[in-house]
Amino acid sequence: MKKKVLAILLSAAMVLSLAACGQGSSESSTPSSSGSSSTPGSSASGVESSAPEESSVQSSEEVPAEPVVIRYGTHWINDLDPNHTDDVTGEYTMEESKRQAALTALAAVKEAYNVDIEFLQYPNDVTTDLMTSVLAGDPIVDLALLWGGVEPTILSQNVLQDLSAYTYLFEDEENAWMLKNSLFGGYYLLNNETPQVTNFPLVVNLTMLEEVPGLKDENGKTIYPMDLFLNGEWTWSRFRSYLETVQAYYANVAAPDGGVYEFVQAYETDHRYAALAAMHSNGTGIFNGGVTADSDEAIEAVQFVKDLMDADLLKDCGLYDDGFTPEWTRGSGDFGLGATVFTDCANWLINWEASQCADRNQNIAVIPWPRPDDVEMDSDEYMQSTNGGNSVAVLKGVSPEKTELALKTYILYWQTYYKALGGVETIAEYNAQSAQSTLVGWGVDIYNETYGDSIVDCFTYVLNHTNTNYANLMGLWDGNWEAILGKSFYGLEGMPSYDVAIKQNLTDLTNVTDNIAAILKTDEVHDNQAPKVEADTVVLTVGTTDVDWTQYFTAEDSVDGTIAVTADNITVSEELDLAKAGEYNDAVKAAVKDASDNEGSKSIKVVVYDPDNKTAPTVEVTEGDHNVSLNANTADIDWTSFLASATDTDGIDVKSNVTADLSTLDTTTPGTYSVKLTVTDYAGNAAEVTVDITVVSE
């Protein structure tokens, strides 16, 4: 079995010398124009780019005389367009090694397909810009980047093409990672990031394991989880027995100060991520093209986690006041303290937790979550969970011919980009290289003579066997599945065990997804964007009557345009008393619907002041230093930040009514300046304070 596992890893876990590739210097290419990012450039290795080999994707059409422009949309052009420059400094906004890789990729698609990629930033918001452009019959882009989490909204608009007819383009293993799983019977989403790092991977303190006598073989050598994994023995039952041995040793060892529990735990974690990892290791998830949280495999996985909890082998990392929601990253913090041996650690905290362990001369490893005993090591069912990051899609309205060309362009671009970035020949090599660099960045000791190589092998396996947690993308996590899971674990609100609870409450999940599925079966674009209602604070004098509240609101819809706000749209709070001076928060609300029945609303504060007030406001300056940056634009200085409070005689906050005498301030010269601030209340009474402002250089 060990030879078989190593054979699986061999193509991915390349030698460290690959990391040295692609480090030569390359000269920057001059952009041909500010609006296009098609300029060829050198690769990161200094080797000129060339046409793809015969095995690469080829264009089936005759190469046109003029380049075809493929528009690639994003919400953050700074990190996608290699020719984008900062408006102030004029410098490129992409990190240079990534920029050179992107230029190489642009050159490759230009040579292969005579395509220029034009990167565009959405002018407003992806949820409105895509929808309105498709409704108008003029898609704003061909390839649309969707930030992670917006997918349910976009899918519900029915503006994305089903790419099922083009899945043949992703059959090669070098391309397969770019196509996300089928959703609602179609393929709508692509990946542009490799490798996909698990969000809460299983981590272990190796040094703490070495203290446990029961984990040693007949020669006194510690049997690490990496050894068990590479030998094909890292199963649920072996994981449980492993935890039993660890827990027996640490049961009476006091936890460091700050830990959740009094004694060191074998496995303290967020039960949600443990259950999710168990599901994915069993070939399922909460949502996998359809809701699968009630499948036999999901129920089996959740039961395994519950069994660990019932045996005190898995402890939650503290719970919030609702009694069933774990304190999220608390387990990661306890791991860093040395209060638990295993945890599912937030990936953005691994570096910090590893550094705390290193301060105690302790080493950690990131390891695969174990698999069910009846699932083979090399089974396609055995996966690790990741939240999936951003997505890319093709908009409706793009012709079939251009869709095919856009997808071929997309595939070649990202293939070339990652190979150039890593100075490697294959995506598998890049992932192997990334495994090593990621671990080093996290502070994991991959050069340890005893287990360094096995750590790399295990993490490489993780990166090459991730499956997206589509429940997170589809909005089924917060307040839905996690609530069913937690309440079933702790028997709250009469919730039965998970196997029963998930079937009884499945509509909490399917109501969300059924709505999307129904829309996708139609040919119509669905407007699901609410009108934007705007209004500012309303200031009135005591005794005002017959207020026309509609004059204070405006409503604009991305599809319907301006919508009139009428009295029927207005609700006035009973607490609002126009005969009494004071501030009335959320006193008036306007709720407006568009033609598609989407409702937008806005609540405003009403300030009622006494016009006969003759008392100057009371002003308090904030304590501590009052600094502004050298060469700061005085028009951009927030003078309210220097005021702790400013109220009129009736207690109304007037801090925003502050002006500064700038005649004594020179932000071009470091030093301390006395600046007079004047605060005026709504009745016209003014109070002055002097603040010492220090102009400081960085």
C-alpha positions as CSV (number, residue, x, y, z in Angstrom):
1,M,0.0,0.0,0.0
2,K,2.8,2.4,0.8
3,K,4.3,2.0,-2.6
4,K,1.0,2.6,-4.2
5,V,0.5,5.9,-2.2
6,L,4.0,7.0,-3.0
7,A,3.3,6.3,-6.7
8,I,0.2,8.5,-6.5
9,L,2.3,11.3,-5.0
10,L,5.3,10.9,-7.2
11,S,4.0,13.0,-10.1
12,A,3.1,15.9,-7.7
13,A,5.8,15.8,-5.0
14,M,8.8,17.1,-7.1
15,V,12.2,17.8,-5.8
16,L,13.1,21.1,-4.2
17,S,15.3,22.1,-7.0
18,L,12.2,23.0,-9.0
19,A,11.8,25.9,-6.7
20,A,15.0,27.4,-8.0
21,C,13.6,27.5,-11.5
22,G,12.2,30.7,-12.9
23,Q,14.2,33.0,-10.7
24,G,16.1,34.8,-13.5
25,S,15.4,38.4,-14.1
26,S,13.2,39.6,-16.9
27,E,12.8,43.1,-18.3
28,S,9.3,44.6,-18.1
29,S,7.4,45.0,-21.3
30,T,6.0,48.3,-22.2
31,P,2.2,48.2,-22.4
32,S,0.8,48.8,-25.9
33,S,-2.1,50.8,-24.5
34,S,-3.7,51.5,-21.2
35,G,-7.0,49.8,-22.1
36,S,-5.6,46.4,-23.2
37,S,-3.4,43.8,-21.5
38,S,-2.2,41.9,-24.5
39,T,1.4,42.9,-24.5
40,P,3.8,39.9,-24.8
41,G,6.4,39.6,-22.2
42,S,9.2,37.3,-21.0
43,S,8.6,34.4,-18.7
44,A,9.8,34.5,-15.1
45,S,12.7,32.2,-16.1
46,G,13.9,34.6,-18.8
47,V,12.9,32.2,-21.6
48,E,11.0,33.7,-24.5
49,S,7.4,32.3,-24.7
50,S,6.6,30.1,-27.7
51,A,3.6,28.6,-29.3
52,P,2.0,25.7,-27.4
53,E,3.0,22.2,-28.2
54,E,0.8,20.0,-30.3
55,S,-0.6,18.4,-27.1
56,S,-1.9,21.8,-26.0
57,V,-5.4,23.1,-26.8
58,Q,-5.5,24.3,-30.4
59,S,-7.8,26.7,-32.2
60,S,-10.2,25.0,-34.6
61,E,-10.8,28.2,-36.5
62,E,-8.6,29.9,-39.1
63,V,-6.5,32.6,-37.4
64,P,-8.1,35.9,-38.2
65,A,-6.1,38.9,-39.5
66,E,-7.2,41.1,-36.6
67,P,-6.9,39.8,-33.0
68,V,-10.1,38.8,-31.2
69,V,-10.7,40.6,-27.9
70,I,-11.8,38.5,-25.0
71,R,-13.0,40.7,-22.2
72,Y,-12.2,39.4,-18.7
73,G,-14.1,41.2,-15.9
74,T,-13.1,41.5,-12.3
75,H,-14.0,43.5,-9.1
76,W,-10.3,44.1,-8.4
77,I,-8.2,44.9,-11.5
78,N,-5.1,45.6,-9.5
79,D,-4.3,41.9,-9.0
80,L,-5.4,40.6,-12.5
81,D,-4.2,43.1,-15.1
82,P,-0.4,43.0,-15.5
83,N,-0.4,46.4,-17.3
84,H,-2.5,48.2,-14.7
85,T,-0.7,51.0,-13.0
86,D,-1.4,53.0,-9.8
87,D,-3.1,56.3,-10.6
88,V,-0.8,58.2,-8.2
89,T,2.6,56.5,-8.4
90,G,2.4,55.2,-12.0
91,E,3.8,51.9,-10.8
92,Y,2.4,48.5,-11.8
93,T,0.0,47.2,-9.2
94,M,0.7,43.5,-9.6
95,E,3.6,41.8,-7.8
96,E,6.4,41.6,-10.3
97,S,6.9,37.8,-10.5
98,K,3.1,37.4,-11.0
99,R,3.1,40.3,-13.5
100,Q,5.8,38.6,-15.6
101,A,3.9,35.3,-15.5
102,A,0.8,37.1,-16.6
103,L,2.6,38.8,-19.5
104,T,3.9,35.4,-20.6
105,A,0.4,34.0,-20.5
106,L,-0.9,36.9,-22.6
107,A,1.8,36.3,-25.1
108,A,0.9,32.6,-25.3
109,V,-2.8,33.2,-26.1
110,K,-1.9,35.9,-28.6
111,E,0.4,33.5,-30.5
112,A,-1.9,30.5,-30.2
113,Y,-5.2,32.1,-31.0
114,N,-4.5,35.7,-32.0
115,V,-6.5,36.8,-28.9
116,D,-6.0,39.9,-26.9
117,I,-7.4,39.7,-23.3
118,E,-8.8,43.0,-22.1
119,F,-9.2,43.1,-18.4
120,L,-12.1,45.3,-17.1
121,Q,-13.1,46.3,-13.6
122,Y,-16.8,46.3,-13.0
123,P,-18.0,49.9,-12.9
124,N,-20.5,49.4,-10.0
125,D,-21.0,45.9,-8.6
126,V,-20.8,42.4,-10.1
127,T,-24.3,41.6,-9.0
128,T,-25.8,44.5,-10.9
129,D,-23.4,45.0,-13.8
130,L,-23.6,41.4,-15.1
131,M,-27.4,41.3,-14.8
132,T,-28.1,44.6,-16.4
133,S,-25.7,44.0,-19.3
134,V,-27.2,40.6,-20.1
135,L,-30.7,42.0,-19.8
136,A,-29.7,44.6,-22.3
137,G,-28.4,41.9,-24.7
138,D,-24.9,43.3,-24.4
139,P,-22.8,41.3,-21.9
140,I,-20.3,43.5,-20.2
141,V,-17.6,40.8,-20.4
142,D,-17.0,37.4,-21.8
143,L,-15.3,35.9,-18.8
144,A,-16.6,37.2,-15.4
145,L,-14.8,36.8,-12.2
146,L,-17.1,36.3,-9.2
147,W,-15.8,36.9,-5.7
148,G,-16.4,34.0,-3.4
149,G,-19.9,34.1,-1.9
150,V,-21.7,35.9,-4.6
151,E,-22.4,32.8,-6.6
152,P,-25.9,32.1,-5.3
153,T,-27.0,35.6,-6.2
154,I,-25.5,35.4,-9.7
155,L,-26.9,31.9,-10.4
156,S,-30.3,33.1,-9.2
157,Q,-30.2,35.8,-12.0
158,N,-29.8,33.1,-14.7
159,V,-27.1,35.2,-16.5
160,L,-24.5,32.5,-16.7
161,Q,-24.0,30.0,-19.5
162,D,-24.2,26.3,-18.8
163,L,-20.8,25.1,-20.1
164,S,-21.8,21.4,-20.3
165,A,-21.2,21.4,-24.1
166,Y,-17.6,22.5,-23.5
167,T,-16.5,20.1,-20.7
168,Y,-14.4,18.2,-23.2
169,L,-12.0,21.1,-23.0
170,F,-11.3,20.2,-19.4
171,E,-10.7,16.4,-19.8
172,D,-6.9,16.7,-19.6
173,E,-5.6,16.5,-16.0
174,E,-3.7,19.7,-16.6
175,N,-7.1,21.4,-17.2
176,A,-9.5,19.5,-15.1
177,W,-8.9,21.6,-11.9
178,M,-10.3,24.7,-13.7
179,L,-13.8,23.2,-14.0
180,K,-15.8,23.3,-10.8
181,N,-18.3,20.6,-10.0
182,S,-21.7,20.3,-11.7
183,L,-24.4,22.4,-10.0
184,F,-28.1,21.9,-10.6
185,G,-27.4,19.6,-13.6
186,G,-25.0,22.1,-15.3
187,Y,-21.5,23.4,-15.3
188,Y,-21.5,27.1,-14.6
189,L,-18.4,27.9,-12.6
190,L,-14.6,27.7,-13.2
191,N,-11.6,27.9,-11.0
192,N,-8.6,30.2,-11.6
193,E,-6.6,29.4,-8.5
194,T,-4.4,26.4,-8.0
195,P,-3.8,24.8,-5.7
196,Q,-6.9,25.1,-3.5
197,V,-5.7,25.3,0.1
198,T,-8.1,23.8,2.6
199,N,-9.6,26.4,4.9
200,F,-9.4,24.4,8.1
201,P,-6.9,21.7,7.6
202,L,-6.1,19.1,10.2
203,V,-2.9,20.1,12.0
204,V,-0.9,18.2,14.7
205,N,1.8,19.1,17.2
206,L,4.5,16.5,16.4
207,T,6.6,17.3,19.4
208,M,3.7,16.6,21.8
209,L,3.2,13.3,20.1
210,E,6.8,12.4,20.8
211,E,6.0,12.6,24.5
212,V,3.4,9.8,24.3
213,P,5.0,6.3,25.0
214,G,2.0,4.5,23.5
215,L,2.7,6.0,20.1
216,K,6.2,4.4,19.8
217,D,7.1,1.3,17.9
218,E,9.3,-1.6,19.1
219,N,12.4,0.5,18.4
220,G,11.2,3.5,20.4
221,K,10.4,5.5,17.3
222,T,7.3,7.7,17.3
223,I,4.7,6.6,14.8
224,Y,3.5,9.9,13.3
225,P,0.2,10.4,11.4
226,M,2.2,10.9,8.3
227,D,3.6,7.4,8.6
228,L,0.1,6.0,9.0
229,F,-1.1,7.9,6.0
230,L,1.7,7.0,3.7
231,N,1.3,3.3,4.7
232,G,-2.4,3.5,3.9
233,E,-3.5,3.1,7.5
234,W,-4.9,6.6,8.2
235,T,-8.5,5.6,8.6
236,W,-11.3,6.7,10.9
237,S,-10.8,3.8,13.3
238,R,-7.0,4.3,13.4
239,F,-7.5,8.0,14.1
240,R,-9.8,7.2,16.9
241,S,-7.4,4.7,18.5
242,Y,-4.6,7.2,18.0
243,L,-6.6,9.9,19.8
244,E,-7.4,7.5,22.6
245,T,-3.7,6.9,23.2
246,V,-3.0,10.7,23.1
247,Q,-5.9,11.5,25.4
248,A,-4.9,8.8,27.9
249,Y,-1.4,10.4,28.2
250,Y,-2.5,14.0,28.5
251,A,-5.7,13.5,30.5
252,N,-4.0,14.9,33.7
253,V,-1.5,17.3,32.1
254,A,-2.5,20.9,32.9
255,A,-3.2,23.1,29.9
256,P,-1.3,26.4,29.6
257,D,-3.0,29.5,30.8
258,G,-5.6,30.9,28.4
259,G,-6.8,27.5,27.1
260,V,-10.5,26.6,27.0
261,Y,-10.0,23.5,29.1
262,E,-8.1,22.8,32.3
263,F,-6.2,19.9,30.8
264,V,-4.5,19.3,27.5
265,Q,-6.9,17.8,24.9
266,A,-6.1,15.3,22.3
267,Y,-8.4,17.0,19.7
268,E,-10.0,20.3,20.4
269,T,-11.7,21.8,17.4
270,D,-14.7,23.4,15.8
271,H,-17.2,20.5,15.3
272,R,-18.6,22.1,12.1
273,Y,-15.3,21.8,10.3
274,A,-14.6,18.4,11.7
275,A,-18.0,17.2,10.4
276,L,-17.4,18.9,7.0
277,A,-14.0,17.3,6.7
278,A,-15.4,13.9,7.6
279,M,-18.1,14.3,5.0
280,H,-15.7,15.1,2.2
281,S,-13.4,12.2,3.2
282,N,-16.5,10.0,2.7
283,G,-17.2,11.3,-0.8
284,T,-20.0,13.7,0.0
285,G,-20.7,17.1,1.4
286,I,-23.6,19.4,2.4
287,F,-24.2,20.3,-1.2
288,N,-22.7,18.5,-4.2
289,G,-24.7,19.6,-7.2
290,G,-27.8,19.2,-5.0
291,V,-28.3,19.0,-1.3
292,T,-26.5,15.9,0.0
293,A,-26.5,16.6,3.8
294,D,-29.0,13.9,4.3
295,S,-27.2,11.2,2.4
296,D,-26.1,8.0,4.0
297,E,-22.5,9.0,3.6
298,A,-23.0,12.4,5.2
299,I,-24.9,10.9,8.1
300,E,-22.2,8.3,8.6
301,A,-19.5,11.0,8.7
302,V,-21.4,13.2,11.1
303,Q,-22.0,10.2,13.4
304,F,-18.3,9.5,13.4
305,V,-17.6,13.0,14.7
306,K,-20.4,12.7,17.3
307,D,-18.9,9.4,18.5
308,L,-15.6,11.1,19.0
309,M,-17.4,13.9,21.0
310,D,-19.3,11.3,23.1
311,A,-16.0,9.6,23.9
312,D,-14.4,12.9,25.0
313,L,-11.9,12.5,22.2
314,L,-13.1,15.6,20.4
315,K,-13.8,18.7,22.4
316,D,-15.4,21.8,21.1
317,C,-13.3,24.9,21.3
318,G,-15.8,26.8,23.5
319,L,-19.3,27.7,22.6
320,Y,-21.1,31.0,22.1
321,D,-24.1,32.0,24.1
322,D,-26.5,30.1,21.8
323,G,-25.1,26.9,23.2
324,F,-24.3,25.2,19.9
325,T,-22.0,27.5,17.8
326,P,-18.3,26.9,18.4
327,E,-16.1,29.9,19.0
328,W,-14.7,29.5,15.5
329,T,-10.9,30.0,15.7
330,R,-10.6,29.4,19.4
331,G,-9.3,25.9,18.7
332,S,-6.6,27.4,16.5
333,G,-5.6,29.6,19.4
334,D,-5.5,26.7,21.9
335,F,-3.3,24.7,19.4
336,G,-0.8,27.6,19.4
337,L,-0.8,27.6,23.2
338,G,-0.1,23.9,23.3
339,A,-3.5,23.2,24.9
340,T,-4.5,20.6,22.2
341,V,-2.5,18.2,20.1
342,F,-4.8,18.1,17.1
343,T,-7.1,20.8,15.7
344,D,-8.7,21.9,12.4
345,C,-6.8,25.2,12.2
346,A,-7.9,28.2,10.2
347,N,-5.4,28.4,7.4
348,W,-4.8,32.1,7.9
349,L,-3.7,31.4,11.4
350,I,-1.4,28.5,10.9
351,N,1.7,30.7,10.6
352,W,1.0,32.4,13.9
353,E,0.2,29.2,15.7
354,A,3.2,27.5,14.3
355,S,5.4,30.4,15.4
356,Q,4.1,30.0,19.0
357,C,4.9,26.3,18.9
358,A,8.4,27.1,17.5
359,D,9.0,29.4,20.4
360,R,8.7,26.3,22.6
361,N,10.8,24.2,20.2
362,Q,7.8,22.3,18.9
363,N,7.1,21.3,15.3
364,I,3.8,20.9,13.6
365,A,2.5,19.2,10.5
366,V,-0.5,19.7,8.2
367,I,-2.0,16.3,7.5
368,P,-4.9,14.8,5.5
369,W,-8.2,14.2,7.4
370,P,-8.5,10.4,7.7
371,R,-10.8,8.3,5.5
372,P,-13.5,5.9,6.3
373,D,-12.3,2.3,6.8
374,D,-14.2,1.0,3.8
375,V,-12.9,3.7,1.4
376,E,-9.7,2.9,-0.5
377,M,-6.8,5.2,-0.2
378,D,-6.8,5.9,-4.0
379,S,-10.5,6.2,-4.2
380,D,-12.0,9.3,-5.9
381,E,-14.3,9.5,-3.0
382,Y,-11.5,10.3,-0.5
383,M,-11.2,14.1,-0.6
384,Q,-10.3,17.1,1.6
385,S,-12.6,20.1,2.0
386,T,-12.0,23.7,0.8
387,N,-14.3,26.7,0.5
388,G,-13.3,27.2,-3.1
389,G,-12.3,30.9,-3.4
390,N,-13.4,32.9,-6.3
391,S,-15.2,31.6,-9.4
392,V,-15.2,32.5,-13.1
393,A,-18.1,32.2,-15.5
394,V,-19.2,32.9,-19.1
395,L,-22.1,35.3,-19.5
396,K,-25.2,34.6,-21.6
397,G,-25.2,36.5,-24.8
398,V,-21.7,35.5,-25.7
399,S,-21.9,33.5,-29.0
400,P,-21.0,29.8,-29.0
401,E,-18.0,30.5,-31.2
402,K,-16.7,33.1,-28.9
403,T,-17.5,31.1,-25.8
404,E,-15.4,28.2,-27.1
405,L,-12.5,30.6,-27.9
406,A,-12.9,32.3,-24.5
407,L,-12.6,29.0,-22.7
408,K,-9.6,27.8,-24.8
409,T,-8.0,31.2,-24.0
410,Y,-8.8,30.8,-20.4
411,I,-7.3,27.4,-20.2
412,L,-4.1,28.3,-22.0
413,Y,-3.8,31.5,-20.0
414,W,-3.9,29.9,-16.6
415,Q,-1.8,26.9,-17.6
416,T,0.9,29.2,-18.9
417,Y,0.6,31.6,-16.0
418,Y,1.2,29.0,-13.3
419,K,4.0,27.2,-15.2
420,A,5.8,30.5,-15.8
421,L,5.3,31.6,-12.2
422,G,6.8,28.4,-10.9
423,G,9.3,27.8,-13.7
424,V,7.9,24.3,-14.2
425,E,6.5,22.1,-17.0
426,T,3.2,20.9,-15.5
427,I,0.5,22.1,-13.1
428,A,1.3,19.0,-10.9
429,E,4.8,20.3,-10.5
430,Y,3.6,23.7,-9.7
431,N,1.2,22.3,-7.0
432,A,4.1,20.3,-5.6
433,Q,6.2,23.4,-5.5
434,S,3.4,25.3,-3.9
435,A,3.0,22.6,-1.2
436,Q,6.6,23.2,-0.1
437,S,6.5,27.0,-0.3
438,T,3.1,27.1,1.5
439,L,4.5,24.9,4.3
440,V,7.6,27.0,4.6
441,G,5.5,30.1,4.7
442,W,3.5,28.6,7.5
443,G,6.6,27.9,9.5
444,V,6.5,24.1,9.1
445,D,9.9,22.3,9.3
446,I,10.0,20.5,6.0
447,Y,13.7,20.0,6.3
448,N,13.5,17.9,9.4
449,E,15.5,14.7,8.8
450,T,13.0,12.5,10.6
451,Y,9.7,13.6,9.0
452,G,10.3,16.6,6.7
453,D,9.7,14.6,3.4
454,S,6.6,12.9,4.8
455,I,5.1,16.2,5.8
456,V,5.6,17.5,2.2
457,D,4.1,14.3,0.7
458,C,1.1,14.5,2.9
459,F,0.4,18.1,2.2
460,T,0.9,17.6,-1.5
461,Y,-1.7,14.9,-1.3
462,V,-4.1,17.4,0.4
463,L,-3.6,20.0,-2.3
464,N,-4.2,17.6,-5.1
465,H,-7.3,16.1,-3.5
466,T,-9.6,19.0,-2.5
467,N,-13.3,19.2,-3.0
468,T,-15.1,22.5,-2.8
469,N,-17.6,23.1,0.1
470,Y,-20.4,24.3,-2.1
471,A,-22.6,24.8,0.9
472,N,-20.5,27.8,1.6
473,L,-20.8,29.1,-1.9
474,M,-24.6,28.4,-2.0
475,G,-25.4,30.2,1.3
476,L,-26.4,27.0,3.1
477,W,-23.8,27.2,5.9
478,D,-24.6,30.2,8.2
479,G,-27.8,29.7,10.1
480,N,-28.8,26.6,8.1
481,W,-26.8,23.5,8.2
482,E,-24.5,24.5,11.0
483,A,-27.5,25.2,13.2
484,I,-29.1,21.8,12.5
485,L,-25.7,20.1,13.2
486,G,-25.0,22.0,16.5
487,K,-28.5,21.7,17.9
488,S,-28.6,18.0,17.1
489,F,-25.2,17.5,18.8
490,Y,-26.3,19.2,22.0
491,G,-30.0,18.3,21.9
492,L,-31.1,21.9,22.0
493,E,-34.6,23.1,21.1
494,G,-35.9,19.6,21.0
495,M,-33.6,18.8,18.0
496,P,-33.1,15.0,17.6
497,S,-29.9,13.3,16.5
498,Y,-28.5,14.4,13.2
499,D,-29.7,11.5,11.1
500,V,-33.3,12.4,12.1
501,A,-32.8,16.2,12.4
502,I,-31.4,16.7,8.9
503,K,-34.3,14.9,7.3
504,Q,-36.9,16.8,9.4
505,N,-35.2,20.1,8.6
506,L,-34.0,19.5,5.1
507,T,-36.3,22.2,3.7
508,D,-34.1,24.8,5.5
509,L,-31.5,23.9,2.8
510,T,-33.6,22.8,-0.2
511,N,-35.8,25.9,-0.1
512,V,-32.7,27.9,-0.9
513,T,-31.4,25.6,-3.7
514,D,-34.8,24.8,-5.2
515,N,-35.4,28.4,-5.9
516,I,-32.1,28.7,-7.8
517,A,-32.8,25.4,-9.6
518,A,-36.2,26.6,-10.7
519,I,-34.9,29.8,-12.1
520,L,-32.1,28.0,-14.0
521,K,-34.7,25.9,-15.8
522,T,-36.2,29.0,-17.4
523,D,-34.9,31.0,-20.3
524,E,-35.5,34.3,-18.5
525,V,-33.0,36.5,-16.7
526,H,-34.2,37.1,-13.2
527,D,-33.8,40.6,-11.6
528,N,-33.0,39.9,-7.9
529,Q,-31.4,43.2,-7.1
530,A,-33.3,45.5,-4.8
531,P,-33.6,49.3,-5.5
532,K,-31.1,51.4,-3.7
533,V,-32.9,53.9,-1.4
534,E,-30.9,56.9,-0.2
535,A,-31.5,59.6,2.4
536,D,-29.5,61.7,4.8
537,T,-30.3,62.7,8.4
538,V,-33.3,65.1,8.5
539,V,-32.9,68.1,10.8
540,L,-36.1,69.9,11.9
541,T,-37.0,72.6,14.4
542,V,-39.2,71.9,17.4
543,G,-42.9,72.2,16.6
544,T,-42.6,71.3,12.9
545,T,-45.8,69.9,11.5
546,D,-47.1,68.3,8.3
547,V,-43.7,67.0,7.1
548,D,-43.5,65.6,3.6
549,W,-41.1,62.8,4.3
550,T,-41.0,61.7,0.6
551,Q,-38.9,64.7,-0.2
552,Y,-36.0,63.3,1.8
553,F,-35.7,60.0,0.0
554,T,-34.6,58.9,-3.4
555,A,-34.8,55.4,-5.0
556,E,-32.9,54.1,-7.9
557,D,-33.1,50.6,-9.5
558,S,-30.4,49.1,-11.7
559,V,-33.1,47.9,-14.1
560,D,-36.1,50.2,-13.6
561,G,-34.2,53.4,-13.1
562,T,-35.6,56.1,-10.8
563,I,-38.6,55.0,-8.7
564,A,-40.8,57.5,-7.1
565,V,-41.1,57.4,-3.3
566,T,-44.7,58.0,-2.2
567,A,-46.4,58.3,1.2
568,D,-47.4,54.7,0.9
569,N,-43.7,53.8,1.1
570,I,-43.1,55.7,4.3
571,T,-43.3,54.4,7.9
572,V,-42.9,56.9,10.8
573,S,-41.9,55.6,14.2
574,E,-44.3,56.2,17.1
575,E,-41.3,57.4,19.2
576,L,-40.7,60.4,17.0
577,D,-41.9,63.5,18.8
578,L,-41.5,66.7,16.8
579,A,-42.5,68.8,19.8
580,K,-39.5,67.6,21.8
581,A,-35.8,68.4,21.0
582,G,-33.6,65.3,20.6
583,E,-32.2,62.7,18.2
584,Y,-34.5,60.0,16.9
585,N,-32.6,57.1,15.3
586,D,-34.4,55.1,12.6
587,A,-37.3,57.4,13.0
588,V,-38.5,57.3,9.4
589,K,-38.3,54.3,7.0
590,A,-38.9,54.2,3.3
591,A,-39.5,50.8,1.7
592,V,-39.6,50.7,-2.1
593,K,-40.2,47.8,-4.5
594,D,-39.2,47.5,-8.2
595,A,-41.1,45.9,-11.0
596,S,-39.7,42.5,-10.1
597,D,-40.9,42.9,-6.5
598,N,-37.5,43.3,-5.0
599,E,-37.7,45.6,-2.0
600,G,-35.1,48.1,-0.9
601,S,-35.3,50.2,2.3
602,K,-33.6,52.9,4.2
603,S,-34.2,54.2,7.8
604,I,-33.0,57.7,8.7
605,K,-32.3,59.6,11.8
606,V,-34.4,62.7,12.6
607,V,-32.8,65.5,14.6
608,V,-35.3,67.9,16.3
609,Y,-33.6,71.0,17.7
610,D,-34.7,74.1,19.6
611,P,-34.1,77.2,17.5
612,D,-34.4,79.5,20.6
613,N,-31.4,77.8,22.2
614,K,-28.7,80.3,23.1
615,T,-26.2,78.0,24.8
616,A,-22.9,77.1,23.1
617,P,-22.3,73.4,22.6
618,T,-20.1,71.4,25.0
619,V,-16.9,70.0,23.3
620,E,-14.4,67.4,24.5
621,V,-11.1,66.7,22.8
622,T,-9.9,63.1,22.5
623,E,-7.0,62.1,24.7
624,G,-3.6,61.1,23.4
625,D,-1.6,62.2,20.3
626,H,-3.3,64.0,17.5
627,N,-1.3,63.2,14.4
628,V,-1.6,63.7,10.6
629,S,0.7,62.4,8.0
630,L,3.3,64.5,6.2
631,N,1.9,66.1,3.0
632,A,-1.6,65.1,4.0
633,N,-4.4,66.8,2.0
634,T,-6.1,68.9,4.6
635,A,-9.4,68.4,2.8
636,D,-9.2,64.7,3.6
637,I,-8.5,65.1,7.4
638,D,-11.4,63.9,9.5
639,W,-11.5,66.5,12.2
640,T,-14.3,64.7,14.1
641,S,-11.7,62.0,15.0
642,F,-10.0,64.6,17.3
643,L,-13.2,65.2,19.2
644,A,-14.4,62.8,21.9
645,S,-17.8,64.4,22.0
646,A,-19.7,67.6,21.0
647,T,-23.3,68.1,22.1
648,D,-25.8,70.9,22.3
649,T,-27.7,71.9,25.4
650,D,-30.4,69.2,24.7
651,G,-27.8,66.4,24.3
652,I,-27.9,66.4,20.5
653,D,-24.7,65.2,18.9
654,V,-23.2,68.0,16.8
655,K,-19.7,66.7,16.4
656,S,-20.1,66.5,12.6
657,N,-20.6,70.3,12.5
658,V,-16.9,71.0,13.0
659,T,-14.6,73.2,10.9
660,A,-10.9,73.9,11.3
661,D,-8.9,77.0,11.0
662,L,-6.1,75.8,8.6
663,S,-4.1,79.1,8.6
664,T,-1.8,77.7,11.3
665,L,-1.3,74.2,9.9
666,D,1.5,73.3,7.4
667,T,1.3,69.6,6.5
668,T,4.4,69.8,4.3
669,T,6.6,70.4,7.3
670,P,6.9,68.0,10.3
671,G,6.1,69.7,13.6
672,T,3.4,70.5,16.1
673,Y,0.7,73.1,15.2
674,S,-2.1,74.6,17.3
675,V,-5.3,74.3,15.2
676,K,-8.6,76.0,16.3
677,L,-11.7,73.8,15.8
678,T,-15.1,75.3,15.8
679,V,-18.3,73.3,16.5
680,T,-21.6,74.9,15.7
681,D,-25.0,73.5,16.8
682,Y,-28.1,73.5,14.7
683,A,-29.3,76.8,16.4
684,G,-26.1,78.5,15.3
685,N,-24.3,78.6,18.7
686,A,-20.6,78.0,18.4
687,A,-17.8,76.7,20.7
688,E,-14.1,76.7,20.0
689,V,-11.3,74.4,21.1
690,T,-7.6,74.3,20.3
691,V,-5.9,71.1,19.4
692,D,-2.2,70.4,19.0
693,I,-1.8,68.6,15.7
694,T,1.5,66.9,15.0
695,V,2.6,66.4,11.4
696,V,4.7,63.2,11.3
697,S,6.6,61.5,8.6
698,E,6.2,57.7,8.3
